Amino acid sequence: MYWHFLKCWWSEDVPFEQCVATNFDWYFPEHARRHTPEEVRGWFGSARLGITHFDESPSGISAMGRKAPPRARGA
């Protein structure tokens, strides 16, 4: 039901205004876009970042990366 009918998030540990803003963004995002996993991986590759975390769920994609350390001279 959560993913397909009514998505409403709430946490007692988060201020009321932030909970409302989170729900508002889910239903009325001004610049909402969906991207494919291939697109996201491509952005990391273009930026020369190694992916350290990649998760795809019904809510979207979560990814983190790390820039490779610079090469030593003469290596």
C-alpha positions as CSV (number, residue, x, y, z in Angstrom):
1,M,0.0,0.0,0.0
2,Y,2.8,2.4,0.9
3,W,4.5,2.4,-2.5
4,H,1.4,2.3,-4.7
5,F,-1.4,4.1,-2.9
6,L,-0.6,6.4,0.0
7,K,2.9,7.5,0.8
8,C,3.1,9.4,4.0
9,W,6.2,9.6,6.2
10,W,6.3,10.6,9.8
11,S,8.9,10.5,12.6
12,E,8.6,11.6,16.2
13,D,12.3,12.4,16.1
14,V,11.9,15.0,13.3
15,P,10.3,18.4,13.7
16,F,6.7,18.7,12.4
17,E,7.6,21.2,9.6
18,Q,10.2,18.8,8.2
19,C,7.8,15.9,8.2
20,V,5.2,18.0,6.3
21,A,7.9,19.3,3.9
22,T,9.1,15.7,3.1
23,N,5.5,14.6,2.3
24,F,4.9,17.7,0.3
25,D,8.0,17.0,-1.8
26,W,6.8,13.5,-2.6
27,Y,3.5,14.7,-4.0
28,F,4.3,18.1,-5.5
29,P,8.0,18.2,-6.5
30,E,8.6,21.1,-8.8
31,H,11.6,19.6,-10.6
32,A,11.0,15.8,-10.1
33,R,12.8,13.5,-12.5
34,R,13.4,9.8,-12.6
35,H,16.6,8.4,-13.9
36,T,17.8,4.9,-14.8
37,P,20.5,3.1,-13.0
38,E,22.6,3.2,-16.2
39,E,22.3,7.0,-16.3
40,V,23.4,7.4,-12.6
41,R,26.3,5.0,-13.1
42,G,27.3,7.0,-16.2
43,W,27.4,10.2,-14.2
44,F,29.8,8.6,-11.8
45,G,32.0,7.4,-14.6
46,S,32.0,10.8,-16.3
47,A,33.1,12.3,-13.0
48,R,35.8,9.6,-12.6
49,L,34.2,8.5,-9.3
50,G,34.2,4.9,-8.1
51,I,30.8,3.9,-6.8
52,T,31.0,2.9,-3.1
53,H,27.3,2.5,-2.6
54,F,24.4,1.9,-5.0
55,D,20.9,1.0,-4.1
56,E,17.8,1.0,-6.3
57,S,14.4,0.9,-4.6
58,P,10.8,1.9,-5.5
59,S,11.5,5.4,-4.1
60,G,14.5,5.9,-6.4
61,I,18.2,5.5,-6.5
62,S,20.7,6.1,-3.7
63,A,24.4,6.3,-4.7
64,M,27.7,7.4,-3.2
65,G,31.1,7.5,-4.7
66,R,34.7,8.4,-4.1
67,K,37.3,10.0,-6.2
68,A,40.4,7.9,-6.7
69,P,43.5,9.2,-4.9
70,P,46.0,11.0,-7.2
71,R,48.7,8.9,-8.7
72,A,52.2,9.2,-7.3
73,R,54.7,10.8,-9.7
74,G,56.8,8.4,-11.6
75,A,54.2,5.6,-11.0
